[in-house]
C-alpha cells in the first residue's frame, strides 16, 4: 500500500535548527529509497517541508520507517500520514457500457 506522508516542523523548529541534520537526513532518505520504502520524495513549494510516498503494509510500518529519520528522532519534525487508495471514479465513465455488455 502506498502512504502519503507530509512533514511539518515541530513548534520552535527553524531552518537554523534543521541545518545540522540535513546531510544525515538526506543519507537516511537515500537508504530508504534504495530499500524501496520511499517511492518518491518531493519538496512542498507552498509551505516548508516535504512529502514522501512510502510503500508499506500500513500506517504503523510507515510511521516506524519515518521514525528512523534523524530530524524525527531529534523531535524537529513529524509527519501527517494518509493511506493512498486507487481512484475508482473512472468506473462511472464505463458504467453504461458494462451494463450493455452484462459485465
N, C-alpha and C positions, 0 to 999 in steps of 0.2 A: 504494500500500500504506500502511496505517496503522501507525505506530510508536508504542509507548508509551515515554516517557522519564521516569524517576523521578530527581529531583535528590537529591544528597547533598552535604553540606558536606565540604570537604576538612579534614584534621586541622588544628586550631588556628583554624578559622573560627568566629567568634561572631556573634551578632546585631549587635554593635557594628562588626565589620569589614565586615559586609554593608551596613550602613545608608547609607554614602556612595554606594553603587551602585544603590539601589532605584529612583530615578527613571529613570536610564539603562537599567536592566534592563527596567522596565515599558515604556519607549518602544520598545526594540528588540523586545520581545514583541509590542507592538501592530503594529509594522511586519510582523512575520512572520504575525500573524493576518490583517492586511489583504491580504497576499500569498497567503493560502490555504495556507500551510505549516503553521502552528499551527492545528489544528482546534479544540482546546479546551485550556484551562489551568485547573488546579484546585489548591487548597491541600490538603495532607495533614494532617488534624486529629490523627492518631495519632503523627505524627513531624514534625520540622522539614522543610520543603521543599515541593516541588510535583510534580505530574505533568502532563505535556504529551502530547497526542496530536498527532502530526505526520502530514501526508500527503506521502510521499516515495517515490522509486523504490526505496529500500533503506536499510539501516543506515548506509552511508557518507555518503549525502546528508543523512540526518537528523543525523549527527554534525557534518557541515560547517555546517549551519544553527545547531545548538546552540553551536558554537564561536564564533559571532558575538555571543553574549550577553556583556555586559560582565563579569558575575561569573565566567563560564567563562574568558574571556580573562585575567582577573586571578588565576586559579588558586584562587578561593574555593570554587567548586562544580564538580561534574562530574555526569554523568548515566549511569544504567544504562539500556540500550536493549533493547527486545524487539519483534519483529515481532508484529503483531496479525492473526491469520488468522480467517476466518469460522468460527463454530461450526457443525459439521456433525452434531452428536449428535442433532439432532431427526429426522434421517433414520430413526432406529430406530423412531420413532412411526408411521411410514408404510410401513415395510418390508413388512408383510403385505399392505397394500392394493396396493402396487406389484407384488407377486408375483401377486396375484389378477388384476390388470389386464394383466399381462405387460409392464409398463413398467419 
